[in-house]
C-alpha cells in the first residue's frame, strides 16, 4: 500500500523550474510554448519551465540535471525563430507541488530596447498569419522524436552568442538530414545564400579570426554575410527544416 501511494504521488508531482532573463526574452518563450509536453507558465509574475521529461526522468537522475538540457533546446528553438533572442536561464529555484526545493541567488538585470519582437514565420522571412494553435509545442515535439533536431537545438541554445563554428555545425546537421537531396533542391535555402554563408563561415579574408579556417585560397567571394546575417540565415534554415516535417 505504501509503495502504491508513493507511486501515485510521484506521478502527480510537477516540477516547476523558475526562469530568469530579460522580460522580452521571457515573454517570447512564454508565447512560444504556452502548452504541450514542454511549456512555460507564468505565475505571480514569474516564469516557470515545466516538462514531461523532467517529471518522468529515469530513476536516479535528479530533476536539476534534466532541466538545463530541456531549457537549452527551448532556447535553441526561440533563437532559431528570433535571432535577437537571448537565452533565458534557470534561477536555481524549483517548485515541487508549490513546495520550494532548491534556492540560489538570481543573476543580474540589464536594460534593453526591443527593436524586433520574435515573429514566427516562414524560412524566407515572410510572417505567417496567426495559427489556430501555437507552433512552438509542435516544433519542440519534433526534437523529442528526431535526435538530429535535438542536437541542432542544443547547439543553438548555448548561452554565448553563436559564432561561425557553431552556426556551421547546425548547418551541417540540416544538410546531412536532407541528403541525398541538397538544401536548394528541397527549397530550404537558395544557392546564393548557401554560397554566401559557406564563404563567410570558412574564409579568414571574410570573417577574420572568427572564420572556421585560417588559410584559404581562391578568389574573394562576390557575396558574403555578416555574423548577424549568418545567425539569421541559420535560424531561418533551422525553422524551415523543422516545419518541413509537418504532416
N, C-alpha and C positions, 0 to 999 in steps of 0.2 A: 504493500500500500504506500509506504514511504517513497519507494522508487517511482511509483506511478505519479504521485503528487509532484515530485521533483521534475519528472519528465514534462508534465503538464505546465509547470511553472516556467521551465526553460523554453518551451515552445511559445509561451505568451510574452516572454521578455523581448523588449525592443530597445536596443542600444541607440542612443542619440549622441552623435559626436558634434560638439559645438564648433562652429567655424569662425574664423576671423579674416579680415581683409577690408579693402576699401568698399564703401557702400555700393558703388557702381558694380563692382565685380560680384558682390554677394547678391545683389538684385538680379544680375544676369544668370547666375547658376540657379537661383530660385525660380526664375521664369523658364529656364531651360528644362528643369526636372521637377515639376510640381507633383508628379505622381509616378508610380512604377516601382519596380524592384530596387532601383536606386533613386532616391528622391531627396529634395531639400525642403524642409519645413521651416516656417517662421513662427516663433512663439515668443511673445513678450519682447518683440524687437530683436530677438536673437535667431541666428540661422543655424540649423542642425542638419547634418548628414545622417540619413537613415538608409540602410541597405540590407537586403536579404542575405547577402554574402557575409556581412558582419554578424548577423544574428544566427545564421546557420553555418558558422565556421566549423572546421574539423575539430574533433576533441583535442584538447591540449594546446590549441592555438588561441592566444588572448585576443580580445577584440581590438586592442590598441595596436596590434601588428597588422590587422586586416584593414582597418580604417584608412591608413595612409595610402595603401595600394589602391583602394577604391577611389579615394579622393583624387589621386593623381590622374586616373582615367577621366574623371569628371572634369578636371582642369584641362586635360588634353582636348576633350570634345569642345569645351567652351572656347578654348584658344583657337581651335581649328575654325570655328564659326566666326569668331571675332578676334582678329589679330591683335587688337588693342587690349584684349582681356589680360589681366594679371592674375596668376593663380592665387586662389584663396588657400588658407592653411587651417590646420587644427589648433585649437587653443590648448588642448590637453584636458579640457573639461568634458566629461562623458556623463550621460544620464542613463540610468537603468531603471525603467519604470518610474521616472521622476525622482530617482534616488541618485545623488551625486556619487561618482565612482572615483574619479581622479581629478585633481585640480593642480594646474600650474599657472604661471603668470602669462598673460596675453602679450602679444607683440606691440609694436609701436604703430602710431597712426600716421597718415600722410594726407596731404591736400592735393586733390586732382580736379581738373575741369573736364567734363565729358564732352568730347568732340563728336564721336560716332558711337552711339549705343549699339550693342550687339543686335544684329539683324540676321535672322535665319533666312537663308536664300539659296539659290542655285549656285552651282560651281562657277558660272560665268559672271557672278555678281548681281544678277537680276533678282530683286527681292521676290519672294513667294507671297501670295495672298495668305492671310492668317488661316492656318489649317484648323479643321474642326477639333483635332486633338494635337497636343504639343508633340513635336518631332523628337525632342530630346530623349524621352523614355525609350522610344523605339530604337534610336541610334545607340543608346547605351546597351540595349539588349543584343545588338549585333556584336558588341565587344565580348559579351558573355558566351557567345556561340562561335566566334571566329577568333582564334588566338592571335592571328596576324593583326586584326583590328585592335585588340587589347594592347599588343606590343607597340603599335604606332601611337595610340593614345597615351601610353605610358611615357613615351619619348616626348610627345607634345606637351605633356603635363608637368615637365620638370620645373622647378622653382625659378631657375635662372632663365634669362632671355634666350631664345633659340638662336643658335649660330648656324653657319653653313654646314658644319659637320652633322648636327642633329637634324637639320632640315633635309639633308641628303639621305640620311638613314630612313626617314619617313618616306621620302620619295622612292627609295629602293624597295621598301616593303610594298608600296602600292604597285609599283612597276612589276615586281615579281608576281603579285597576286593576280594580275590580269593576263599574264603570259598564257598561251603563245601570242596573243594579240598585243599590240602596243597601245600606249596611252592615247595617242592621237586617233588611232583607228576606232577605239571604243568611245571617243568623244569626251574624255576626261580632261584633255588639255590640247592646245594647238601645237603644231610643230615649232612655231616661233617661240612660244612660251617655254617649251622643253629645251630648245637651243639656248635661249637667254638664261634660263635657270642653271643649266649644266655649266655654261661658261662662267657664270658669276660664282657658282659654288666652288668650282675647281681651280680657276685661274688666279694666280697671285697678281698678275698685271691688271686684274679687275677688282679683286677684293683684298689685295694685300696679304698680310699675315693671317687674316681670318679665313683665307681660302683653304680648301682641303689639301691642295698640293703646294709645294714650294717652288717647283720649276715646271714650266710647260712651254712647249714651242708652238709655232704656227701663227697665222695672222690674228690680229686682235679682233674679237667678235664684233659684228655690226650692232647687235643688240645685247644689252645687259640688264641686270636687275640690281637695285639696291637691296640691302638686307631686309628692309621693311617690305619691299615688293616681293622678295623671296618668301618671307613669312606669310604674306597674304596669298601667294600662289600655292604654297604647300597646304595652307589651311583650306583653301577652296578645293584643291585636289583631294584632300582627305575627306571632306564632307561630301563631295560629289561621288567619290568611291563608295562611301558608306550608303548614301542614298540610292546608288545604282543597284543595291542589293534588296531594295524593297520589292515585294511581290507585285 
